[in-house]
Amino acid sequence: MPLMARSIALNVHYNWAKDVFKNPKGHEHDLLSICCITKTMMGWNLMNVSNTCRERCGGMGFLSNMKFGDYQAIAHAAVTAEGDNRVLMTKIVKDYLTNLKLKKTKVPEPTLNAKTQIGTMMDVTPLDILADLLRFREQQYFVSLKAKMDSLAKQGKSSF
């Protein structure tokens, strides 16, 4: 079920990315990142889904009428074109940090205090609470990344 849920979520993201590409108003500074994210995540997901399905079919998964070989070839081409997508993911992070520095975007601010309020909630499944928890997580990752980059800058290894 997790592969199905991830595939559905990525399809929703893909449709949103197509809409943003058609009308980039408000997303001019991060349009390229949206496309890069979509390409990498869809490629990795196709690789994972096709391989898992082939493995679950056993020896039958190798038959040409199963089409798993075709799907794996497409996924392999999508994943390895930029060096296992790591180059694109590095570019996404660099662009995000540059946009933060130039104040074209900002780190999302959660509305709840997840550290103190999460334990008092009876239900954390409403979408607004889940979205707020994701904003909290992104903010925590950014704070950690910023601290590491500041430490490297003090050592003279980074100029960001």
C-alpha positions as CSV (number, residue, x, y, z in Angstrom):
1,M,0.0,0.0,0.0
2,P,2.8,2.5,0.6
3,L,4.0,2.3,-3.0
4,M,0.4,3.0,-4.2
5,A,0.0,5.9,-1.8
6,R,3.3,7.4,-2.9
7,S,2.4,6.9,-6.5
8,I,-0.9,8.7,-6.0
9,A,0.7,11.6,-4.1
10,L,3.4,12.0,-6.8
11,N,0.7,12.0,-9.5
12,V,-1.1,14.8,-7.6
13,H,2.2,16.7,-7.4
14,Y,2.8,16.0,-11.1
15,N,-0.6,17.5,-12.0
16,W,0.1,20.5,-9.8
17,A,3.5,21.0,-11.5
18,K,1.9,20.9,-14.9
19,D,-0.5,23.6,-13.8
20,V,2.3,25.7,-12.4
21,F,4.2,25.3,-15.7
22,K,1.2,26.5,-17.6
23,N,0.8,29.5,-15.4
24,P,4.0,30.2,-13.4
25,K,2.6,33.4,-11.7
26,G,3.9,33.4,-8.2
27,H,6.3,30.6,-8.8
28,E,8.7,32.3,-11.3
29,H,11.7,31.9,-8.9
30,D,11.1,28.2,-8.2
31,L,9.6,26.8,-11.5
32,L,12.9,25.0,-12.4
33,S,13.1,23.5,-9.0
34,I,9.5,22.2,-9.2
35,C,10.4,20.5,-12.5
36,C,13.6,19.0,-11.1
37,I,11.8,17.7,-8.1
38,T,9.1,16.2,-10.2
39,K,11.6,14.5,-12.5
40,T,13.7,13.0,-9.7
41,M,10.8,11.8,-7.5
42,M,8.9,10.3,-10.4
43,G,12.0,8.5,-11.7
44,W,12.9,7.1,-8.3
45,N,9.3,6.0,-7.7
46,L,9.0,4.3,-11.1
47,M,12.3,2.4,-10.4
48,N,11.0,1.3,-7.0
49,V,7.5,0.3,-8.2
50,S,8.7,-1.6,-11.3
51,N,11.4,-3.5,-9.4
52,T,9.1,-4.4,-6.5
53,C,6.3,-5.6,-8.8
54,R,8.8,-7.7,-10.8
55,E,10.1,-9.2,-7.6
56,R,6.6,-10.0,-6.3
57,C,5.8,-11.8,-9.6
58,G,8.8,-14.1,-9.2
59,G,10.1,-15.7,-12.4
60,M,7.0,-14.6,-14.3
61,G,8.1,-11.0,-13.8
62,F,10.9,-11.6,-16.4
63,L,8.5,-12.4,-19.2
64,S,8.2,-9.8,-21.9
65,N,4.4,-9.7,-21.7
66,M,4.6,-8.5,-18.1
67,K,6.3,-5.2,-19.4
68,F,8.3,-4.8,-16.2
69,G,11.6,-4.8,-18.2
70,D,10.2,-1.9,-20.3
71,Y,9.3,0.0,-17.2
72,Q,12.6,-0.7,-15.6
73,A,14.4,0.5,-18.7
74,I,12.4,3.8,-18.7
75,A,13.1,4.2,-15.0
76,H,16.8,3.5,-15.4
77,A,17.0,6.1,-18.1
78,A,15.2,8.7,-15.9
79,V,17.3,8.0,-12.9
80,T,20.8,7.8,-14.4
81,A,20.6,10.6,-16.9
82,E,21.8,13.1,-14.3
83,G,23.9,10.7,-12.2
84,D,21.2,9.0,-10.2
85,N,19.4,12.3,-9.8
86,R,21.8,13.5,-7.1
87,V,22.9,16.4,-9.3
88,L,19.4,17.6,-9.7
89,M,18.7,17.2,-5.9
90,T,21.8,19.2,-5.2
91,K,20.7,21.9,-7.6
92,I,17.3,22.0,-5.9
93,V,18.8,22.6,-2.5
94,K,21.2,25.2,-3.9
95,D,18.4,27.1,-5.6
96,Y,16.3,26.9,-2.4
97,L,19.1,28.3,-0.3
98,T,19.8,31.0,-2.9
99,N,16.1,32.0,-3.0
100,L,16.1,32.2,0.8
101,K,19.2,34.4,0.8
102,L,17.7,36.7,-1.9
103,K,14.4,36.7,0.1
104,K,12.5,35.4,-2.9
105,T,11.1,32.7,-0.6
106,K,11.0,32.0,3.1
107,V,11.0,29.0,5.3
108,P,7.4,28.0,6.2
109,E,6.3,29.0,9.7
110,P,4.2,26.5,11.5
111,T,1.1,27.9,13.3
112,L,1.3,25.3,16.1
113,N,4.1,24.7,18.6
114,A,4.7,21.0,17.7
115,K,7.0,20.4,20.6
116,T,4.5,21.4,23.3
117,Q,1.1,21.0,21.6
118,I,1.4,17.7,19.8
119,G,1.2,15.6,23.0
120,T,-2.0,17.3,24.1
121,M,-3.9,16.5,20.9
122,M,-6.3,13.6,20.7
123,D,-6.2,13.4,16.9
124,V,-3.4,14.6,14.6
125,T,-4.9,13.3,11.3
126,P,-6.7,16.5,10.2
127,L,-5.0,17.9,7.1
128,D,-4.3,21.3,8.6
129,I,-2.4,19.7,11.5
130,L,-0.5,17.4,9.2
131,A,0.5,20.3,6.9
132,D,1.6,22.3,10.0
133,L,3.7,19.3,11.2
134,L,5.4,19.2,7.7
135,R,6.1,23.0,8.0
136,F,7.6,22.3,11.4
137,R,9.8,19.5,10.0
138,E,11.0,21.6,7.1
139,Q,11.8,24.5,9.5
140,Q,13.8,22.1,11.7
141,Y,15.7,20.7,8.7
142,F,16.6,24.2,7.6
143,V,17.8,25.2,11.0
144,S,20.0,22.1,11.1
145,L,21.4,22.8,7.6
146,K,22.0,26.4,8.4
147,A,24.0,25.5,11.5
148,K,26.1,23.0,9.5
149,M,26.8,25.6,6.8
150,D,27.7,28.3,9.4
151,S,30.1,25.8,10.9
152,L,31.7,25.1,7.5
153,A,31.9,28.8,6.8
154,K,33.8,29.4,10.1
155,Q,36.3,26.7,9.0
156,G,36.7,28.4,5.6
157,K,35.1,25.5,3.6
158,S,32.0,27.3,2.4
159,S,31.1,30.8,1.3
160,F,27.3,30.7,1.5
